[in-house]
Amino acid sequence: MVKAVVGANWGDEGKGKITDMLAKEADIIVRFQGGANAGHTIVNDYGKFALHTLPSGVFYGHTTSIIGNGVALDIPVLFNEIKSIVDKGVPEPKILVSDRAQIVMSYHKNFDAYEEERLGGKSFGSTKSGIAPFYSDKYAKIGFQVSELFDDELLREKAARVAEQKNVLLEHLYHKPLIDPDELYKELVSYREMVAPYVCDVSLYLHNALKEGKNILLEGQLGSLKDPDHGIYPMVTSSSTLAGYGAIGAGIPPYEIGQIVTVCKAYSSAVGAGEFVSEIFGDEAEELRHRGGDGGEYGATTGRPRRVGWFDCVASKYGCRMQGTTDVAFTVLDVLGYLDEIPVCIGYEIDGEITTEFPVTSLLKKAKPVLKKLPGWKSNIRGIRKYEELPENCRNYIEFIEKEVGYPFTMISNGPGRDDIIYRESALK
């Protein structure tokens, strides 16, 4: 059985906690796309962790954690991350890295920073983790694949060829220091030494695991609206954030994915720049940001304040549709307990007309939120384990949004810990 855990919106929906929770029943957890540019925050018995590359199931002794071929693999980040969790008392996790994964190089991060600097006020709000230059190189077929690290002759020749190409841009467009091919080769050799113990033919490993009836969990990064095809282009990431890509990024057949858990936050927050119709500002936003998540809405990777807003039914309905959602996990509901009334975005007004369907970016820029206010429940709901024990206004809030979104809300998260979860039977199932 393969389950996927993915995000419905702009990323930052609480996927780390849901993956950590579902990993209890999994044998294998696979990160299938993205890089170390966005993190997952997890709170468990070992403490609080911000993971960037490691799958969120590494805290269980019975699991194997896999870095799939679709991941932008930043080898030093991965190994520092392994060390950081082991140093906090977590048992050494079993980790496999796909021999077909490609490597984020130091020059990718440099190019990322140089391009943001060059664009100035028109930048894409990058985390400067090298992700866009990495994927550009992957599709331009000048990226380094893990398997290539073990062919020394190829490595020397390719390092010289790539340096020559990059140096034209460094000299004439960015006016920055050039890449030394010998230094580049040495960087690659150091990566070979770090990654060698973990390299595996991951798709074959997963093929055999499926034949043995193992439970596999696919973990995505960011959310539907950051997908380069179906998101708020161009303010998107550089790899597909959809569950459908999980088959490609892990190397399994698409028909094996039997359950798609799409994570939705009880209010909205966004990673990075881009259109965000239900966004709020000023004191109202600061209050929500301060109370949000566990320790506030600040990025796991960058520490920067996240943009926040009210729940967006239009974006979430679209995000769930694009993921092929079978179950919605509704997170951080406990945060909203301070509000007398809670606005919900139920439509967009564009050029005087109201729509409930998510439009392309050029129309999104003009959209104004159509808000409906629901009564708050004014109480702390942490610790509640049964759906019927939630305050009536809280249940009304969940059921109103579930109806607007149109997908079954089967998991309600009401706190940061892995046990802070309420399972419910949805009427939509």
Stockholm file with secondary structure:
# STOCKHOLM 1.0

chainA/1-429         MVKAVVGANWGDEGKGKITDMLAKEADIIVRFQGGANAGHTIVNDYGKFALHTLPSGVFYGHTTSIIGNGVALDIPVLFNEIKSIVDKGVPEPKILVSDRAQIVMSYHKNFDAYEEERLGGKSFGSTKSGIAPFYSDKYAKIGFQVSELFDDELLREKAARVAEQKNVLLEHLYHKPLIDPDELYKELVSYREMVAPYVCDVSLYLHNALKEGKNILLEGQLGSLKDPDHGIYPMVTSSSTLAGYGAIGAGIPPYEIGQIVTVCKAYSSAVGAGEFVSEIFGDEAEELRHRGGDGGEYGATTGRPRRVGWFDCVASKYGCRMQGTTDVAFTVLDVLGYLDEIPVCIGYEIDGEITTEFPVTSLLKKAKPVLKKLPGWKSNIRGIRKYEELPENCRNYIEFIEKEVGYPFTMISNGPGRDDIIYRESALK
#=GR chainA/1-429 SS CEEEEEESSSSCSSHHHHHHHHGGGCSEEEECSBCTTSCEEEEETTEEEEESSSCTTTTCTTCEEEECTTBEECHHHHHHHHHHHHHTTCCCCEEEEETTCEECCHHHHHHHHHHHHHHGGGCCCCCSSSHHHHHHHHHTTCCCBGGGGGCHHHHHHHHHHHHHHHHHHIIIIICCCCCCHHHHHHHHHHHHHHHGGGEECHHHHHHHHHHTTCCEEEEEEEEGGGCTTTSSTTSSCSSCCSHHHHHHHHTCCGGGEEEEEEEEESSEEESSSSCCTTBCCHHHHHHHHHHSTTTCSBCTTTCCBCEEECEEHHHHHHHHHHHTCSEEEEECGGGGGGCSEEEEEEEEEETTEEESSCCCHHHHTTCEEEEEEEECCCSCCTTCCSGGGSCHHHHHHHHHHHHHHTSCEEEEECSSBTTCEEECCCTTC
#=GC SS_cons         CEEEEEESSSSCSSHHHHHHHHGGGCSEEEECSBCTTSCEEEEETTEEEEESSSCTTTTCTTCEEEECTTBEECHHHHHHHHHHHHHTTCCCCEEEEETTCEECCHHHHHHHHHHHHHHGGGCCCCCSSSHHHHHHHHHTTCCCBGGGGGCHHHHHHHHHHHHHHHHHHIIIIICCCCCCHHHHHHHHHHHHHHHGGGEECHHHHHHHHHHTTCCEEEEEEEEGGGCTTTSSTTSSCSSCCSHHHHHHHHTCCGGGEEEEEEEEESSEEESSSSCCTTBCCHHHHHHHHHHSTTTCSBCTTTCCBCEEECEEHHHHHHHHHHHTCSEEEEECGGGGGGCSEEEEEEEEEETTEEESSCCCHHHHTTCEEEEEEEECCCSCCTTCCSGGGSCHHHHHHHHHHHHHHTSCEEEEECSSBTTCEEECCCTTC
//
